[in-house]
Amino acid sequence: MSLVSYETDVIAWANRQAALLRAGRFSELDIANIAEEIEDVGKSEERELASRMAVLLMHLLKWQYQPERQSRSWLRTIKEQRKRVILRVKRTPSLRHIMDDGDWVAEVWADAVAKAVEETGLDVFPDECRWQMEDVLREDWLP
């Protein structure tokens, strides 16, 4: 196998690292970059969870503050995002703790509010999340 660097071709580099691992050639591994890539996997999972939660919260905000515009489409989105968040946490249980982190909730809430303001043109949303995450994820809960 030709030598490839992490900086020039991450896919070829990853394939080479996998081959070296399988071959037991541990002394040839790029340990520093492997460790960084492993950490990035966790960060990617957290970003995915945050993105889905922000969409869910945004639709719940729209549901609460625009009752005259409530639609089946919004309900479908709420149900789908709930399902995806619950599934992500089920498949990666260590993500559950992040949903109890006040700073994380505040960041996700800020994203949700920004999206809701952009979509609705309203500027009436609370600065802080007043909902419990357990309620937000409960199948029959709506604000």
N, C-alpha and C positions, 0 to 999 in steps of 0.2 A: 504494500500500500504506500502511495506517495504521502509525504508529509504535508499536511494542511494545517493552517493556523485558524484559531478561533476568530480572529479579526478579519480574515479574508473570505472565509466560507464556513459559516457556522453549521450548515447542514452536513457538509463533507467532514468537518471536524467532529460533529456528534457521531456520525457513522463510524469514523475511525476510533473514537473513544469507546464506543460500544463493542467494536471488534476486539480492541485491546483488552477490555474487561472479560469478554467471553474466552479469549485466548489465555487469560491469566497473566498477561504481560503488564503487571501493575506498575512497575518502575517507569514505564513509558507514558503513563497517563498524565494528562494536564489537570492535576488535582485542583488548582486554584479556580480554573474556569468551570470545571465540573461542579464544584461546590456552589459557585455563583449561579449556574444554570438550575441546580436543584432548588436553591432559594427562590429563584424566579418562578418556578412552578407553583410554589405556595403563594407568591404574590399575585400570580395570574388568577388563581382560584379566588383569592380575596377580591380582586378587581371584578371578576365575573359576578360574585355575590353582591358586591356593592352596586354594580350596574343594574342588576335585576331588582334589588331592593329600591333603588331610586325610581325606577319605572313604576313599580308597584305603589310606592308612596305618592308619586305624582298623580297617578290615576285615582288614588283614594282622596287626595286633596281636591282634584277636579270633581269627584263624586260629591264631596261634602259642600264645596263652595259654588257649584253650578248645578243644583238639583234640577233645574229646568232643561239641562242638556244631557242628563243621564241617559245612557244607551246600552243596548246589548253588547255593543263593541267594547265599551269601557268595562263591562262586567267580564267579558271574555278575557280581556287583557289582565284584569285583576286576578281572575282565577288562574290563568296561565302563568303569570309571574309568581304567584303564591306557590303553585305546583313546582315550578322550577327552583325556587329558593329552597323549599322543603326538600326536594330531591338532591340538590347540591349539598345541603347540610347532612342529609342522610348518607350520601356517598363519601363525604369528607367530614366526619363528626368533629374534627378539631376546629372547624369553622364556627361551630356553635358559640364558642366563647367570644368571638369577635362581635356577635350581635348584642352582647351584654356590655360592650365597651362604649362608654358615653361619648368619647371622642369620635369613634367610628360612626356611631349613630348620628352625631352632629354633622359630620361630613356628608353622609348619605342624605340626611334631611336637607342640608343646604343645596345639594345637587337636585333633589326632588323639587324643592321650592323654586329654584332657578328655572327648571324645565317647565313647571306649572305656570310660572309667570310668563315665560316665553310663549307657551301654547294658548294661554287664556287672556293675556293682557291685564289680568288682575294683579293687584299688589296688596292682597289682604291676608296672606298666609302667615301663620305664626312663625316666629324666628326659631322656636324650639319644638321638637316633636313632643306632642302631648299624649301620644298613643303608646301603649305597651306593645313590644314586638310580638308577644304571645297573641295579642288580639289581632294585630296586623296579619299574622299568618293563619289565624283561625278561619276555617272555610266559610262560616256563615256570618262573619263580622264585616260590617260596613260602618263608616262614621256617619 
